Amino acid sequence: MSAFSATAFETLAGKLRASAGMAAKADIGRAAARLGIGGGDAVRVGDDCAAIPDGDGFLLFAIEGFMNEFVAGDPWFAGWCGVMVNLSDIAAMGGRPLAVVDAIWASGEDGAAPVLEGLRAASERFGVPVVGGHTNLKTDRGQLSVAVLGRAKNLLTSFDAQPGETLVAAIDLRGRYREPFANWEAATAAPAERLRGDLELLPRIAEAGLSRAAKDISQGGLVGTAAMLAEGSGVGVEIDLARVPAPDGVDPARWLMSFPSFGYLVTATSDNLPAILAHFHARGIAAAAIGSITADRRVTVVNGPTRETIWDFAARSLLGCHRPSLQPTFQCVQSHVAADAGKVEDAA
């Protein structure tokens, strides 16, 4: 992205603060309170997946639920996303997927067919089986939820970003918007080898010890996802917008609030930064150092010498999930409910 005029930058910052994708995250804290989930839980909550200790590694468990409007408006793609966004969650944690299950509601078999066809197409392309689920073909509207099970040797988490690290954005720009939603779609036309190999990058980075913190860019967009990572880790983040990888000709505000089919934020020490960038570049994925992890508990965007605060955690929480004073206890859970395009926590 290029630099902005002072007026354009101020307008952009205002749009980021008002983002519906970020505002929707407030629901997470309410759900967590009702569930009685808090810092005393054996499994840390607030990440892309629940990471359950298992032998010498971790089982990863996540679920996505999709907006009714999305399922009705683009049912095949909703089914595809049911697999894709779950696999993205597993990769963001440094893991590899094992299987998915789905729950589908529809008015008759004809209503369910395109959703199931999308699920099957993604399952076959990514090489991850659908092993069961729940079906109800006697409802008045289409609904979809999909869960995934995976495994990780070394975790990438939302809780381990450290002040002084560099923030890396890695996004597959070889796509297009799937109108009318803010989904940057770079997967449905991609060959199986590319999709599977790209997802393998994150566990390789984790297992090589190159990073400990990452998050996939989801409905909150790049800035909103950075905010969730910062809150979970009890830190702040500063993002230089001119360094953010972006397709040519896209509206900057839309891009920063978009949900890419392949998009991750990864933290890196100065020693490991070149290797992380090289991993992504070797597979044709745009990746760049876009900012830094700070200790000030703010989400700040930068345009040359000008700065705008998008979120101040000292004033209010976002998810309500954080690591107080960098202690190993956490509050809240991560929600996977789509706000705009129907994506739950990750899409396109």
ZAMI-555543 format. One record per residue (C-alpha): residue number from 1; residue in one letter; x, y, z. Coordinates in nm, 3 decimals. Layout:
<recs>
REC  num  residuo       c1       c2       c3
REC  NUM        a        X        Y        Z
...
</recs>
This chain:
<recs>
REC  num  residuo       c1       c2       c3
REC    1        m    0.000    0.000    0.000
REC    2        s    0.118    0.355   -0.063
REC    3        a    0.127    0.650    0.175
REC    4        f   -0.191    0.851    0.236
REC    5        s   -0.267    1.220    0.249
REC    6        a   -0.337    1.354    0.597
REC    7        t   -0.711    1.370    0.532
REC    8        a   -0.726    1.024    0.375
REC    9        f   -0.531    0.874    0.666
REC   10        e   -0.761    1.032    0.923
REC   11        t   -1.066    0.903    0.735
REC   12        l   -0.917    0.555    0.708
REC   13        a   -0.840    0.544    1.079
REC   14        g   -1.199    0.638    1.155
REC   15        k   -1.328    0.353    0.939
REC   16        l   -1.097    0.106    1.112
REC   17        r   -1.220    0.216    1.455
REC   18        a   -1.581    0.172    1.341
REC   19        s   -1.522   -0.170    1.182
REC   20        a   -1.818   -0.403    1.228
REC   21        g   -1.579   -0.698    1.231
REC   22        m   -1.402   -0.559    1.536
REC   23        a   -1.720   -0.445    1.710
REC   24        a   -1.870   -0.794    1.681
REC   25        k   -1.594   -0.931    1.901
REC   26        a   -1.759   -0.781    2.207
REC   27        d   -2.006   -1.070    2.192
REC   28        i   -1.725   -1.309    2.282
REC   29        g   -1.683   -1.179    2.634
REC   30        r   -2.056   -1.211    2.698
REC   31        a   -2.058   -1.573    2.583
REC   32        a   -1.751   -1.654    2.792
REC   33        a   -1.913   -1.512    3.104
REC   34        r   -2.223   -1.725    3.050
REC   35        l   -2.008   -2.034    3.001
REC   36        g   -1.806   -1.964    3.313
REC   37        i   -1.479   -1.981    3.122
REC   38        g   -1.184   -1.810    3.286
REC   39        g   -0.816   -1.814    3.370
REC   40        g   -0.831   -2.134    3.573
REC   41        d   -0.906   -2.361    3.279
REC   42        a   -0.657   -2.634    3.195
REC   43        v   -0.683   -2.556    2.823
REC   44        r   -0.602   -2.193    2.738
REC   45        v   -0.891   -2.022    2.568
REC   46        g   -0.892   -1.724    2.335
REC   47        d   -0.706   -1.861    2.035
REC   48        d   -0.794   -1.984    1.685
REC   49        c   -0.822   -2.338    1.824
REC   50        a   -0.837   -2.504    2.161
REC   51        a   -0.495   -2.666    2.210
REC   52        i   -0.535   -2.980    2.420
REC   53        p   -0.210   -3.136    2.549
REC   54        d   -0.177   -3.487    2.406
REC   55        g    0.142   -3.692    2.438
REC   56        d    0.434   -3.499    2.294
REC   57        g    0.212   -3.248    2.119
REC   58        f   -0.136   -3.100    2.109
REC   59        l   -0.475   -3.186    1.967
REC   60        l   -0.631   -2.880    1.803
REC   61        f   -1.008   -2.836    1.806
REC   62        a   -1.208   -2.554    1.645
REC   63        i   -1.550   -2.479    1.503
REC   64        e   -1.692   -2.229    1.257
REC   65        g   -2.053   -2.117    1.217
REC   66        f   -2.179   -1.916    0.920
REC   67        m   -2.426   -1.632    0.883
REC   68        n   -2.760   -1.739    0.735
REC   69        e   -2.733   -1.466    0.470
REC   70        f   -2.403   -1.604    0.350
REC   71        v   -2.530   -1.962    0.331
REC   72        a   -2.838   -1.846    0.139
REC   73        g   -2.652   -1.608   -0.093
REC   74        d   -2.351   -1.826   -0.187
REC   75        p   -2.422   -2.180   -0.063
REC   76        w   -2.148   -2.360   -0.257
REC   77        f   -1.883   -2.118   -0.136
REC   78        a   -2.021   -2.139    0.218
REC   79        g   -1.961   -2.513    0.206
REC   80        w   -1.611   -2.461    0.066
REC   81        c   -1.536   -2.210    0.342
REC   82        g   -1.659   -2.456    0.602
REC   83        v   -1.351   -2.662    0.529
REC   84        m   -1.108   -2.388    0.428
REC   85        v   -1.146   -2.154    0.723
REC   86        n   -1.118   -2.439    0.972
REC   87        l   -0.795   -2.556    0.810
REC   88        s   -0.668   -2.199    0.832
REC   89        d   -0.733   -2.202    1.207
REC   90        i   -0.536   -2.524    1.245
REC   91        a   -0.244   -2.386    1.042
REC   92        a   -0.244   -2.063    1.244
REC   93        m   -0.171   -2.271    1.553
REC   94        g    0.120   -2.450    1.384
REC   95        g   -0.083   -2.764    1.322
REC   96        r   -0.196   -3.004    1.054
REC   97        p   -0.562   -3.102    1.006
REC   98        l   -0.690   -3.455    1.061
REC   99        a   -1.061   -3.438    0.977
REC  100        v   -1.373   -3.222    0.978
REC  101        v   -1.739   -3.280    1.064
REC  102        d   -2.032   -3.066    0.957
REC  103        a   -2.378   -2.972    1.082
REC  104        i   -2.619   -2.861    0.809
REC  105        w   -2.979   -2.745    0.817
REC  106        a   -3.180   -2.696    0.496
REC  107        s   -3.529   -2.699    0.349
REC  108        g   -3.501   -3.025    0.161
REC  109        e   -3.219   -3.203   -0.019
REC  110        d   -3.210   -2.946   -0.298
REC  111        g   -3.135   -2.675   -0.045
REC  112        a   -2.853   -2.876    0.111
REC  113        a   -2.698   -2.995   -0.215
REC  114        p   -2.480   -2.694   -0.310
REC  115        v   -2.351   -2.656    0.047
REC  116        l   -2.254   -3.023    0.059
REC  117        e   -2.098   -3.001   -0.286
REC  118        g   -1.882   -2.711   -0.169
REC  119        l   -1.779   -2.904    0.142
REC  120        r   -1.687   -3.205   -0.069
REC  121        a   -1.491   -3.001   -0.323
REC  122        a   -1.280   -2.835   -0.053
REC  123        s   -1.232   -3.163    0.133
REC  124        e   -1.097   -3.327   -0.180
REC  125        r   -0.882   -3.031   -0.287
REC  126        f   -0.720   -2.984    0.055
REC  127        g   -0.697   -3.358    0.120
REC  128        v   -0.880   -3.351    0.454
REC  129        p   -1.175   -3.590    0.497
REC  130        v   -1.526   -3.508    0.612
REC  131        v   -1.592   -3.793    0.855
REC  132        g   -1.949   -3.728    0.968
REC  133        g   -2.179   -3.469    1.113
REC  134        h   -2.543   -3.374    1.165
REC  135        t   -2.812   -3.327    0.898
REC  136        n   -3.160   -3.176    0.918
REC  137        l   -3.340   -3.129    0.585
REC  138        k   -3.670   -3.014    0.733
REC  139        t   -3.597   -2.657    0.842
REC  140        d   -3.716   -2.327    0.700
REC  141        r   -3.368   -2.189    0.624
REC  142        g   -3.014   -2.298    0.546
REC  143        q   -2.757   -2.299    0.822
REC  144        l   -2.405   -2.439    0.845
REC  145        s   -2.145   -2.511    1.108
REC  146        v   -1.823   -2.708    1.062
REC  147        a   -1.571   -2.833    1.318
REC  148        v   -1.213   -2.952    1.271
REC  149        l   -0.964   -3.168    1.456
REC  150        g   -0.590   -3.132    1.405
REC  151        r   -0.257   -3.190    1.571
REC  152        a    0.050   -2.975    1.640
REC  153        k    0.400   -3.054    1.761
REC  154        n    0.500   -2.694    1.843
REC  155        l    0.232   -2.430    1.892
REC  156        l    0.192   -2.087    1.740
REC  157        t   -0.043   -1.895    1.969
REC  158        s   -0.218   -1.563    2.022
REC  159        f   -0.055   -1.539    2.365
REC  160        d    0.317   -1.528    2.293
REC  161        a    0.393   -1.210    2.098
REC  162        q    0.671   -1.018    2.274
REC  163        p    0.762   -0.646    2.273
REC  164        g    1.045   -0.579    2.031
REC  165        e    0.940   -0.846    1.781
REC  166        t    0.853   -0.764    1.420
REC  167        l    0.502   -0.820    1.289
REC  168        v    0.491   -1.000    0.953
REC  169        a    0.188   -1.013    0.723
REC  170        a    0.173   -1.298    0.469
REC  171        i   -0.118   -1.288    0.221
REC  172        d   -0.189   -1.468   -0.105
REC  173        l   -0.269   -1.183   -0.345
REC  174        r   -0.341   -1.413   -0.641
REC  175        g   -0.716   -1.376   -0.617
REC  176        r   -1.020   -1.151   -0.639
REC  177        y   -1.307   -1.027   -0.427
REC  178        r   -1.602   -1.263   -0.413
REC  179        e   -1.870   -0.997   -0.431
REC  180        p   -2.059   -0.860   -0.253
REC  181        f   -1.871   -0.968    0.057
REC  182        a   -1.528   -0.861    0.181
REC  183        n   -1.376   -1.201    0.107
REC  184        w   -1.051   -1.204   -0.092
REC  185        e   -1.081   -1.539   -0.268
REC  186        a   -0.755   -1.697   -0.383
REC  187        a   -0.830   -2.066   -0.329
REC  188        t   -1.112   -2.213   -0.537
REC  189        a   -0.914   -2.202   -0.863
REC  190        a   -0.581   -2.303   -0.706
REC  191        p   -0.441   -2.654   -0.756
REC  192        a   -0.438   -2.900   -0.468
REC  193        e   -0.058   -2.904   -0.443
REC  194        r   -0.046   -2.530   -0.394
REC  195        l   -0.319   -2.517   -0.133
REC  196        r   -0.176   -2.804    0.070
REC  197        g    0.181   -2.680    0.042
REC  198        d    0.088   -2.328    0.147
REC  199        l   -0.085   -2.450    0.464
REC  200        e    0.224   -2.656    0.546
REC  201        l    0.426   -2.335    0.584
REC  202        l    0.291   -2.252    0.930
REC  203        p    0.370   -2.584    1.102
REC  204        r    0.714   -2.577    0.942
REC  205        i    0.777   -2.231    1.084
REC  206        a    0.662   -2.350    1.426
REC  207        e    0.866   -2.670    1.421
REC  208        a    1.178   -2.483    1.311
REC  209        g    1.142   -2.257    1.615
REC  210        l    1.119   -1.947    1.398
REC  211        s    0.814   -1.802    1.576
REC  212        r    0.587   -1.862    1.872
REC  213        a    0.297   -1.629    1.789
REC  214        a    0.065   -1.614    1.489
REC  215        k   -0.296   -1.558    1.391
REC  216        d   -0.489   -1.599    1.068
REC  217        i   -0.646   -1.284    0.928
REC  218        s   -1.020   -1.324    0.965
REC  219        q   -1.339   -1.118    0.974
REC  220        g   -1.173   -0.845    1.178
REC  221        g   -0.939   -0.777    0.886
REC  222        l   -0.565   -0.727    0.917
REC  223        v   -0.583   -0.449    1.180
REC  224        g   -0.858   -0.620    1.379
REC  225        t   -0.667   -0.949    1.378
REC  226        a   -0.353   -0.768    1.494
REC  227        a   -0.560   -0.621    1.777
REC  228        m   -0.676   -0.968    1.884
REC  229        l   -0.318   -1.095    1.879
REC  230        a   -0.201   -0.798    2.083
REC  231        e   -0.476   -0.832    2.341
REC  232        g   -0.416   -1.204    2.385
REC  233        s   -0.045   -1.146    2.440
REC  234        g   -0.087   -0.847    2.670
REC  235        v    0.108   -0.620    2.435
REC  236        g    0.053   -0.346    2.178
REC  237        v    0.116   -0.333    1.805
REC  238        e    0.220   -0.062    1.560
REC  239        i    0.142   -0.112    1.190
REC  240        d    0.298    0.088    0.906
REC  241        l    0.019    0.084    0.648
REC  242        a    0.255    0.156    0.359
REC  243        r    0.423   -0.180    0.420
REC  244        v    0.106   -0.391    0.413
REC  245        p    0.097   -0.627    0.109
REC  246        a   -0.206   -0.542   -0.105
REC  247        p   -0.339   -0.613   -0.455
REC  248        d   -0.322   -0.333   -0.708
REC  249        g   -0.622   -0.106   -0.729
REC  250        v   -0.814   -0.212   -0.417
REC  251        d   -0.969    0.039   -0.178
REC  252        p   -0.734    0.059    0.125
REC  253        a   -1.013    0.064    0.384
REC  254        r   -1.182   -0.236    0.227
REC  255        w   -0.853   -0.423    0.204
REC  256        l   -0.760   -0.366    0.567
REC  257        m   -1.099   -0.504    0.673
REC  258        s   -1.099   -0.795    0.425
REC  259        f   -1.096   -1.164    0.497
REC  260        p   -0.831   -1.331    0.274
REC  261        s   -0.846   -1.701    0.194
REC  262        f   -0.477   -1.723    0.289
REC  263        g   -0.361   -1.451    0.527
REC  264        y   -0.155   -1.469    0.846
REC  265        l    0.015   -1.246    1.097
REC  266        v    0.334   -1.391    1.242
REC  267        t    0.577   -1.239    1.492
REC  268        a    0.951   -1.266    1.443
REC  269        t    1.273   -1.177    1.617
REC  270        s    1.530   -0.992    1.409
REC  271        d    1.734   -1.311    1.374
REC  272        n    1.440   -1.516    1.242
REC  273        l    1.274   -1.254    1.023
REC  274        p    1.466   -1.332    0.700
REC  275        a    1.391   -1.705    0.724
REC  276        i    1.020   -1.648    0.784
REC  277        l    0.991   -1.413    0.487
REC  278        a    1.185   -1.658    0.270
REC  279        h    0.942   -1.941    0.353
REC  280        f    0.647   -1.743    0.222
REC  281        h    0.824   -1.586   -0.076
REC  282        a    0.940   -1.929   -0.195
REC  283        r    0.576   -2.021   -0.251
REC  284        g    0.477   -1.698   -0.423
REC  285        i    0.301   -1.551   -0.121
REC  286        a    0.340   -1.179   -0.055
REC  287        a    0.500   -1.129    0.286
REC  288        a    0.648   -0.823    0.453
REC  289        a    0.751   -0.679    0.787
REC  290        i    0.463   -0.437    0.850
REC  291        g    0.530   -0.318    1.203
REC  292        s    0.635   -0.407    1.553
REC  293        i    0.510   -0.547    1.881
REC  294        t    0.516   -0.283    2.154
REC  295        a    0.467   -0.267    2.530
REC  296        d    0.215    0.018    2.533
REC  297        r   -0.109   -0.186    2.499
REC  298        r   -0.234    0.012    2.201
REC  299        v   -0.310   -0.071    1.840
REC  300        t   -0.157    0.208    1.633
REC  301        v   -0.143    0.263    1.258
REC  302        v    0.133    0.473    1.104
REC  303        n    0.142    0.690    0.792
REC  304        g    0.488    0.843    0.764
REC  305        p    0.534    1.064    1.072
REC  306        t    0.162    1.050    1.161
REC  307        r    0.007    0.801    1.401
REC  308        e   -0.352    0.713    1.487
REC  309        t   -0.461    0.493    1.777
REC  310        i   -0.724    0.241    1.666
REC  311        w   -0.768    0.066    2.000
REC  312        d   -0.642    0.135    2.353
REC  313        f   -0.664   -0.171    2.577
REC  314        a   -0.611    0.044    2.885
REC  315        a   -0.948    0.205    2.808
REC  316        r   -1.145   -0.103    2.702
REC  317        s   -1.098   -0.465    2.605
REC  318        l   -1.174   -0.612    2.263
REC  319        l   -1.231   -0.984    2.309
REC  320        g   -1.185   -0.970    2.681
REC  321        c   -0.924   -1.245    2.637
REC  322        h   -0.581   -1.148    2.756
REC  323        r   -0.279   -1.243    2.957
REC  324        p   -0.277   -1.005    3.256
REC  325        s    0.069   -0.877    3.341
REC  326        l    0.211   -1.147    3.113
REC  327        q    0.099   -1.418    3.358
REC  328        p   -0.007   -1.757    3.220
REC  329        t   -0.379   -1.718    3.289
REC  330        f   -0.638   -1.608    3.040
REC  331        q   -0.990   -1.481    3.022
REC  332        c   -1.251   -1.548    2.758
REC  333        v   -1.281   -1.753    2.440
REC  334        q   -1.238   -1.684    2.073
REC  335        s   -1.563   -1.659    1.877
REC  336        h   -1.608   -1.808    1.533
REC  337        v   -1.925   -1.636    1.426
REC  338        a   -1.922   -1.455    1.096
REC  339        a   -2.009   -1.091    1.092
REC  340        d   -2.016   -0.997    0.730
REC  341        a   -1.970   -1.238    0.446
REC  342        g   -2.077   -1.523    0.654
REC  343        k   -1.738   -1.624    0.753
REC  344        v   -1.711   -1.734    1.097
REC  345        e   -1.368   -1.666    1.210
REC  346        d   -1.192   -1.695    0.890
REC  347        a   -1.290   -1.697    0.538
REC  348        a   -1.256   -1.655    0.171
</recs>
